Amino acid sequence: EACMKIFNASVNLMTKVGTKASSLFQKTAPATKVTDNVKYSENQLTHFQKIFEQGGIKSLLKSRESIGENLIEHQQKLQQYKSEGGYTSSVETEISNFQRELNAIDEVLRINK
């Protein structure tokens, strides 16, 4: 039941940010985990593993939700900046970082399911 809640929460969030839900629980080694061609760092994985260990699934899912909201916000900003002809590199960097963080969280969920 707990795994289904996690999975459903992840599917809902990933639907919002445009990632396939089937990629949530891929069985690959942490060092080679890639979803949507974005790797996460070992530091990111360690960070979210600590969040899981200290606060459990609830804390990890709260982090995931917050990061997902930031990702959506930055994707909207990117479209705005592109349409206005502005600089996009810093927003693109943030988007990439949010994607890597989400991938690290997915890996922690996969490891601890």
N, C-alpha and C positions, 0 to 999 in steps of 0.2 A: 504494500500500500504506500509506504514512504517513497519507494522508488518510482511508483507511478505519479505521485505528486511532484517529485523532482522532474521527471520526464515531461509531464504536462506543463509545468511552469517554464521549463526550458523551451519546449515547442512553442508556447505562446510568445515568449520573448524573441526567439529566433525568427518567428513569423514576422514580428514587428521590424526586426533589423535586416530581414531578407536573407537568412541563411537556412539551408536545408536542415530540417530536423533530423534526417537520417545520419547526418554527420556528427551528431551530438555524442554518440557512444562508440566511435570507431576504435578498434583495437589496434593501436600502434604504440610504439615505445615513446616515452615522453620527449626524448631528444629529437625525434623525427616527426612529431605530431604536426600535421599541416591540414588546415581546413581553409578552403578558399585561398590557397597559396600564401597563407600568412602563418608563420611559425610563432611560437611563444618562446620566451627566454626561460632558462632554468630559474632565474631570479623571480620571474612572474609566477612560475609554477610553485616555487617554494613559498612565496608570499600568500598565495591563495590556499595552499595546503595548511599553512599556519592559521589562516582565518577559519578554515574548516575544523581544525583541531581545537581551536579556542572557543568557537561559537557554534559549531555544528553546521548542519545543512541550512538551517534558517539564515544564519549569517552569510553563508556563501551565496545563497539565492538572493539575499538582499543586495549584496555587492554586485551580483550579476544583473539584477534589475536596474540598479543605479548606473552601471556602466553602459547597459543597453540604452537607457534614456539619454546618456551623454552622447553615445554613438549616433542616435537618431538626430539629436540636436545639431551635431557637427556635420552630419550628412546634409541637413537642410542649409546650414551656413555655407557649405561647399557649393551647393547649387546656386545660392544667392551670389556668392563671390564670383563664381564663373560667369553668371549672367551679367554682372556689373563690370566684368573685365578686371577684377582685382587679383591680388596675390592669393594663391591657394596652398602653398607648400606647407605652411604651419598647420592648417586645418587638416590637410591630407596626412601629415605626420600623426596628429592626434587620432584621426580615424583609424589609422593602421595600428596604433598602440591600443586603442579600445578593442579592436578585433583580436589582437594577440592576447589581451587580458581575458576576453570571453573564451578564447580557445584554451587558455590555461585553466580557467574555471571548469570548462567542459571536461578537461583531462582529470582534474581532481574529482569531479563527480563520477567519471568513469572508473577511476581507481578505487573509489570508496563506495561503490554501489553494492 
